[in-house]
């Protein structure tokens, strides 16, 4: 028996509603579960309060695994700060950085300033471009022998970097060879690059205050997507992870931009180093967004977490019970460990199978969910024996088990690929993705 065209259309809409994207707090799909999970300890509210109460400048860090809602919650932070009279600029660094190559403080600051130049709409673009050229581009051009050709920067006779206002940012993202050349050219001039970037930031804040007539107006920079730096292959990944560690630990002073209140998103593998990181960044606080707790540390189901997952699904698909029973929805929440990205992926897989008319009826049969879970599990396999041993320790102790700092890249890989999920009960704790539990048991002696 095939599904009716009307049912297939509803399933298609349900599938589309589960696509992973950042939400504004006014979006119909938005669920304020962070506030409800942590009453009195909402990380976004606390960060907003710290920024509003801080004086000249401040640095704050927001961590969480990919898909944990950082980009969405940054938009809530922006809304709250705007209500407090702050001027807020949200930068998506994916448009200005190559996310698969090691990063250095020089190209990182240049990328941020290029993004600020393109994104800030409170000032005349020609003024911003002139400031950027004066403070950043002219200095880089002297070190790399760049020449301006018809409004574009050229490296040699053939290498064009695009329009002046976009050239550096676009090239750092799209051209790994240019990024390498820029890093090499600026390594002996790091202090000067930092000073030029800081001067540019101070110039921008000064111009905003002059334009608004508010000499004490707070300007806030939300630097999103930095946590998405990741590379394939062990050697490439190790080099990238070490560069990110060095960026935040070795160059903390450079990340404190004059007159600006800055929020950087950071990868979750830096969280085990948080005590030192907060002190290094001038006492700045690290805030983390964790997965929804659908189980406690003891493995027992948590009704509140399951209720959040059902509430989230209700927003995306008001008729979800046409596809899943409540027991099936809870099963999917438990099997994905409260990780929203995997929860949506699993649901989408099941919806596609429903549209194909599996068994010709709805709600779906359990065997359809079995198949979808197996597909999701295969994305995480195979596991190396050494990885299995570490994952078993995490599963047993609920801690990262990071014994030595040189093992950080391996932990980073676990968190990046969601083999390990992060939770919070006052303090942070960790567990292996539930779809891998049986795999770890099979590997037991």
C-alpha positions as CSV (number, residue, x, y, z in Angstrom):
1,X,0.0,0.0,0.0
2,X,1.5,3.4,-1.0
3,X,1.2,6.6,0.9
4,X,-1.1,9.3,-0.4
5,X,0.3,12.4,-2.1
6,X,-0.8,14.5,0.8
7,X,1.0,12.3,3.3
8,X,4.2,12.4,1.2
9,X,4.0,16.2,1.1
10,X,3.6,16.4,4.9
11,X,6.6,14.1,5.2
12,X,8.7,16.2,2.9
13,X,7.9,19.3,4.9
14,X,8.7,17.5,8.2
15,X,12.1,16.4,6.7
16,X,12.9,20.0,5.6
17,X,12.0,21.3,9.0
18,X,14.7,19.1,10.5
19,X,17.6,20.6,8.6
20,X,20.4,21.8,10.8
21,X,20.7,25.6,10.8
22,X,21.1,28.5,13.2
23,X,17.9,30.0,14.6
24,X,17.0,33.4,15.8
25,X,15.3,33.4,19.3
26,X,12.1,34.6,17.5
27,X,12.1,31.7,15.1
28,X,9.1,29.4,15.3
29,X,11.4,26.4,15.8
30,X,13.3,27.9,18.7
31,X,13.0,26.1,22.0
32,X,14.6,27.8,25.1
33,X,15.9,24.5,26.5
34,X,19.2,26.0,27.7
35,X,17.3,28.3,30.1
36,X,15.0,25.6,31.2
37,X,17.8,23.0,31.7
38,X,19.9,25.4,33.8
39,X,17.4,27.6,35.7
40,X,19.4,30.3,37.4
41,X,22.6,29.3,35.5
42,X,21.8,30.1,31.9
43,X,25.2,30.5,30.3
44,X,23.9,33.1,27.7
45,X,22.3,35.3,30.4
46,X,25.5,35.1,32.5
47,X,27.7,36.0,29.6
48,X,25.4,38.9,28.7
49,X,25.5,40.2,32.2
50,X,29.3,40.0,32.4
51,X,29.7,41.9,29.1
52,X,27.3,44.6,30.2
53,X,29.0,45.0,33.6
54,X,32.5,44.9,32.2
55,X,34.1,48.3,31.5
56,X,36.8,48.9,28.8
57,X,37.0,45.4,27.2
58,X,36.6,41.7,27.9
59,X,37.0,38.3,26.4
60,X,34.6,35.4,26.8
61,X,34.6,31.9,25.3
62,X,31.7,29.7,24.3
63,X,32.3,26.0,23.7
64,X,30.2,23.1,22.7
65,X,30.2,20.3,20.2
66,X,29.1,20.9,16.6
67,X,25.3,21.0,16.5
68,X,25.0,21.9,20.2
69,X,23.4,25.2,19.3
70,X,26.2,27.7,19.7
71,X,25.3,29.7,16.6
72,X,21.7,29.8,17.7
73,X,22.6,30.8,21.2
74,X,24.9,33.5,19.9
75,X,21.9,35.1,18.2
76,X,20.1,35.1,21.5
77,X,23.1,36.7,23.1
78,X,23.1,39.3,20.4
79,X,19.4,40.0,21.0
80,X,19.9,40.4,24.8
81,X,22.9,42.7,24.3
82,X,21.1,44.9,21.7
83,X,18.3,45.3,24.3
84,X,21.0,46.6,26.7
85,X,22.1,49.3,24.2
86,X,25.3,47.5,23.0
87,X,26.4,47.6,19.4
88,X,26.8,43.9,18.4
89,X,28.5,42.4,15.3
90,X,28.2,38.7,14.6
91,X,31.0,37.2,12.4
92,X,30.9,33.8,10.8
93,X,34.5,32.8,10.4
94,X,33.7,30.0,7.9
95,X,33.6,32.8,5.3
96,X,37.1,34.0,6.1
97,X,39.2,31.1,7.2
98,X,40.3,27.8,5.8
99,X,38.8,25.5,8.4
100,X,41.1,22.5,7.5
101,X,44.5,24.1,7.8
102,X,46.6,25.1,10.9
103,X,45.9,28.6,12.1
104,X,48.4,31.2,13.4
105,X,47.7,34.4,15.3
106,X,48.6,36.6,12.4
107,X,46.2,35.1,9.8
108,X,43.5,34.7,12.5
109,X,43.6,38.4,13.4
110,X,43.7,39.4,9.7
111,X,40.6,37.2,9.1
112,X,38.7,38.7,11.9
113,X,39.5,42.2,10.8
114,X,38.5,41.4,7.2
115,X,35.2,39.9,8.4
116,X,34.6,43.0,10.6
117,X,35.2,45.2,7.6
118,X,32.6,43.3,5.5
119,X,30.0,42.7,8.2
120,X,29.8,46.0,10.1
121,X,27.0,48.1,8.7
122,X,27.1,51.0,11.2
123,X,29.8,52.8,9.2
124,X,30.3,53.8,5.7
125,X,32.0,50.9,3.7
126,X,34.5,53.2,2.1
127,X,35.6,54.4,5.5
128,X,36.0,50.8,6.8
129,X,37.9,49.8,3.7
130,X,40.3,52.8,4.0
131,X,40.9,51.9,7.7
132,X,41.5,48.3,6.8
133,X,43.9,49.2,4.0
134,X,45.8,51.7,6.2
135,X,46.1,49.4,9.2
136,X,46.3,45.9,7.6
137,X,46.6,45.7,3.8
138,X,49.4,48.2,3.4
139,X,51.5,46.4,6.0
140,X,50.8,42.9,4.4
141,X,51.5,44.2,0.9
142,X,55.0,45.4,1.9
143,X,55.9,42.0,3.4
144,X,54.5,40.0,0.5
145,X,55.3,42.3,-2.4
146,X,51.7,42.7,-3.3
147,X,50.7,45.3,-5.8
148,X,47.4,47.0,-6.3
149,X,46.2,46.4,-9.9
150,X,42.9,48.1,-10.9
151,X,41.5,47.9,-7.4
152,X,42.8,44.4,-6.8
153,X,45.8,43.0,-5.0
154,X,48.2,40.9,-7.1
155,X,50.9,38.6,-5.9
156,X,53.1,38.4,-9.0
157,X,51.7,39.0,-12.5
158,X,49.1,36.2,-12.4
159,X,47.9,35.8,-8.8
160,X,44.9,38.1,-8.2
161,X,43.3,38.1,-4.8
162,X,40.0,39.7,-5.7
163,X,38.4,43.0,-4.8
164,X,40.4,45.0,-2.3
165,X,37.8,44.8,0.4
166,X,37.4,41.0,0.1
167,X,40.8,39.9,-1.3
168,X,42.6,38.9,1.9
169,X,39.6,37.2,3.5
170,X,38.5,35.3,0.4
171,X,42.1,34.2,-0.3
172,X,42.6,33.0,3.2
173,X,39.5,30.8,2.9
174,X,39.9,29.5,-0.6
175,X,43.6,29.4,-1.3
176,X,45.7,27.3,1.1
177,X,48.9,28.2,-0.7
178,X,48.2,31.9,-0.1
179,X,47.5,31.3,3.5
180,X,50.8,29.5,3.9
181,X,52.6,32.4,2.1
182,X,50.9,34.9,4.3
183,X,51.8,33.0,7.5
184,X,55.4,32.7,6.4
185,X,55.7,36.3,5.5
186,X,54.3,37.5,8.8
187,X,56.1,35.1,11.2
188,X,58.9,37.6,11.8
189,X,56.4,40.5,12.3
190,X,53.9,39.0,14.7
191,X,54.1,41.9,17.2
192,X,53.5,44.4,14.4
193,X,50.6,42.5,13.0
194,X,49.0,42.4,16.5
195,X,49.5,46.1,16.9
196,X,48.0,46.9,13.5
197,X,45.0,44.7,14.2
198,X,44.5,46.2,17.7
199,X,44.8,49.7,16.2
200,X,42.2,48.9,13.6
201,X,39.8,47.5,16.2
202,X,40.2,50.7,18.3
203,X,39.7,52.8,15.2
204,X,36.4,51.0,14.5
205,X,35.1,51.4,18.0
206,X,36.0,55.1,18.0
207,X,34.2,55.6,14.7
208,X,31.1,53.9,16.0
209,X,31.0,56.0,19.1
210,X,31.6,59.1,17.1
211,X,28.8,58.2,14.7
212,X,26.3,57.4,17.5
213,X,27.4,60.2,19.7
214,X,27.7,57.8,22.7
215,X,31.3,57.9,24.0
216,X,30.8,54.9,26.4
217,X,28.8,52.7,24.0
218,X,29.9,49.0,24.3
219,X,30.8,47.4,21.0
220,X,30.6,43.5,21.1
221,X,32.2,41.2,18.6
222,X,30.8,37.6,18.4
223,X,33.3,35.4,16.6
224,X,31.4,32.3,15.5
225,X,32.5,29.0,13.9
226,X,36.1,28.9,15.2
227,X,35.3,25.6,16.8
228,X,34.7,24.1,13.4
229,X,38.5,24.0,12.6
230,X,39.2,20.4,11.9
231,X,41.3,18.3,9.5
232,X,41.2,14.8,8.0
233,X,44.1,12.4,8.5
234,X,46.1,12.0,11.8
235,X,49.1,14.2,10.9
236,X,47.0,17.0,9.5
237,X,44.6,16.9,12.4
238,X,47.4,16.8,15.0
239,X,49.0,19.9,13.4
240,X,45.7,21.7,13.3
241,X,44.7,20.9,16.9
242,X,48.1,22.0,18.2
243,X,47.8,25.3,16.3
244,X,44.4,26.0,17.9
245,X,45.9,25.2,21.3
246,X,48.8,27.6,20.7
247,X,46.4,30.2,19.4
248,X,44.4,30.4,22.6
249,X,47.1,29.6,25.1
250,X,50.2,31.2,23.5
251,X,48.6,34.4,22.2
252,X,46.0,35.2,24.7
253,X,47.1,38.8,25.0
254,X,46.7,39.3,21.2
255,X,43.1,38.0,21.4
256,X,42.1,40.8,23.8
257,X,41.1,43.5,21.4
258,X,41.2,47.1,22.7
259,X,37.8,48.7,23.5
260,X,36.0,45.6,22.3
261,X,34.1,42.9,24.2
262,X,34.8,39.7,22.3
263,X,33.2,36.3,22.4
264,X,35.1,33.5,20.7
265,X,33.6,30.1,20.0
266,X,36.2,27.4,20.9
267,X,36.4,23.7,20.2
268,X,35.3,21.4,23.0
269,X,38.7,19.7,23.2
270,X,40.0,22.8,24.9
271,X,37.5,22.4,27.7
272,X,39.7,20.0,29.7
273,X,42.3,22.9,29.8
274,X,39.7,25.5,30.8
275,X,41.1,26.4,34.3
276,X,44.4,27.6,32.7
277,X,42.6,29.1,29.7
278,X,40.3,31.4,31.7
279,X,43.3,32.8,33.7
280,X,45.4,33.3,30.6
281,X,42.6,35.3,28.9
282,X,42.6,37.9,31.6
283,X,40.1,36.1,33.8
284,X,37.6,35.6,31.0
285,X,35.0,32.9,31.6
286,X,34.5,29.7,29.5
287,X,30.8,28.8,28.9
288,X,29.8,25.5,27.5
289,X,26.7,24.2,25.8
290,X,26.2,20.5,26.5
291,X,24.1,17.8,25.0
292,X,20.6,17.3,26.5
293,X,20.7,14.9,29.3
294,X,18.4,12.1,28.4
295,X,20.2,9.7,30.8
296,X,22.0,10.3,34.0
297,X,25.5,9.2,34.8
298,X,24.1,5.9,36.1
299,X,22.4,5.3,32.7
300,X,18.9,5.8,34.0
301,X,16.4,7.6,31.8
302,X,15.8,11.3,32.7
303,X,12.1,12.3,32.0
304,X,13.0,16.0,31.8
305,X,15.6,15.5,29.0
306,X,13.2,13.2,27.1
307,X,10.5,15.9,27.5
308,X,12.8,18.5,26.0
309,X,13.5,16.2,23.0
310,X,9.8,15.7,22.5
311,X,9.2,19.5,22.7
312,X,11.9,20.2,20.1
313,X,10.4,17.6,17.8
314,X,6.9,19.0,18.3
315,X,8.2,22.4,17.0
316,X,9.7,20.9,13.9
317,X,6.8,18.5,13.1
318,X,3.5,19.1,14.9
319,X,2.2,15.9,13.3
320,X,5.2,13.8,14.3
321,X,3.0,11.2,15.9
322,X,1.8,10.3,12.4
323,X,5.4,9.0,11.8
324,X,6.6,7.9,15.3
325,X,5.0,6.6,18.4
326,X,6.1,8.3,21.6
327,X,8.1,5.2,22.6
328,X,9.9,5.3,19.2
329,X,10.7,9.0,19.7
330,X,12.1,8.4,23.1
331,X,14.1,5.5,21.7
332,X,15.7,7.8,19.1
333,X,16.4,10.4,21.8
334,X,18.2,7.8,23.9
335,X,20.1,6.2,21.1
336,X,21.5,9.5,20.0
337,X,22.4,10.5,23.6
338,X,20.5,13.8,23.5
339,X,22.7,15.1,20.6
340,X,20.3,17.2,18.5
341,X,22.3,16.9,15.2
342,X,22.2,13.1,15.4
343,X,18.6,13.2,16.6
344,X,17.5,15.2,13.6
345,X,19.6,13.0,11.2
346,X,18.1,9.8,12.6
347,X,14.6,11.3,12.3
348,X,15.2,12.4,8.7
349,X,16.4,8.9,7.7
350,X,13.2,7.4,9.1
351,X,11.1,10.0,7.4
352,X,12.6,9.2,4.0
353,X,11.9,5.5,4.6
354,X,8.4,6.5,5.5
355,X,8.0,8.3,2.2
356,X,9.2,5.2,0.4
357,X,6.2,3.4,1.9
358,X,8.0,1.0,4.3
359,X,5.5,-1.7,5.2
360,X,2.8,0.6,3.6
361,X,1.7,2.2,6.9
362,X,2.5,4.7,9.6
363,X,3.7,5.0,12.3
364,X,6.9,3.3,11.3
365,X,7.8,-0.2,12.2
366,X,10.6,-0.6,14.8
367,X,12.7,-2.4,12.2
368,X,12.8,0.8,10.2
369,X,14.4,2.6,13.1
370,X,16.8,-0.3,13.5
371,X,18.0,0.2,10.0
372,X,18.3,4.0,10.5
373,X,20.3,3.5,13.7
374,X,22.6,1.0,12.0
375,X,23.3,3.5,9.2
376,X,24.2,6.2,11.8
377,X,26.4,3.8,13.7
378,X,28.3,2.8,10.5
379,X,29.3,6.5,10.1
380,X,31.3,6.1,13.4
381,X,32.9,2.8,12.6
382,X,35.4,1.1,12.5
383,X,37.1,1.8,15.8
384,X,40.8,1.2,16.3
385,X,41.6,-1.0,19.3
386,X,43.4,1.8,21.1
387,X,40.4,4.0,20.6
388,X,38.1,1.3,22.0
389,X,40.2,1.1,25.2
390,X,40.1,4.8,25.8
391,X,36.3,4.9,25.0
392,X,35.7,2.2,27.5
393,X,37.4,4.2,30.2
394,X,35.3,7.2,29.3
395,X,32.1,5.1,29.4
396,X,33.1,3.7,32.8
397,X,34.4,6.9,34.5
398,X,32.4,9.6,32.7
399,X,35.6,11.6,32.5
400,X,37.8,12.4,29.5
401,X,40.7,10.3,30.8
402,X,43.2,12.8,29.2
403,X,46.4,11.6,30.9
404,X,48.9,13.7,28.9
405,X,48.6,16.9,26.9
406,X,50.1,15.2,23.8
407,X,47.0,13.0,23.7
408,X,44.8,16.0,23.2
409,X,44.4,15.5,19.4
410,X,42.9,12.0,20.0
411,X,40.4,13.4,22.5
412,X,39.7,16.2,20.0
413,X,38.8,13.6,17.4
414,X,36.4,11.8,19.7
415,X,34.6,15.1,20.5
416,X,34.7,16.4,16.9
417,X,33.2,13.2,15.5
418,X,30.7,12.8,18.4
419,X,32.1,9.5,19.5
420,X,32.0,11.1,22.9
421,X,29.3,13.5,24.1
422,X,29.6,16.2,26.7
423,X,27.0,16.7,29.5
424,X,26.7,18.8,32.6
425,X,25.4,18.3,36.2
426,X,27.0,21.3,37.8
427,X,30.3,20.0,36.5
428,X,31.1,18.6,33.0
429,X,31.0,14.9,32.4
430,X,31.3,12.7,29.3
431,X,30.0,9.5,27.9
432,X,30.4,7.5,24.7
433,X,27.7,7.8,22.0
434,X,25.0,5.2,23.0
435,X,25.1,3.7,19.5
436,X,28.6,2.5,20.2
437,X,27.9,0.8,23.6
438,X,27.3,-2.6,22.1
439,X,30.5,-2.3,20.0
440,X,32.5,-1.6,23.1
441,X,31.0,-4.7,24.8
442,X,31.9,-6.8,21.8
443,X,35.5,-5.6,22.1
444,X,35.7,-6.6,25.8
445,X,37.9,-9.5,26.8
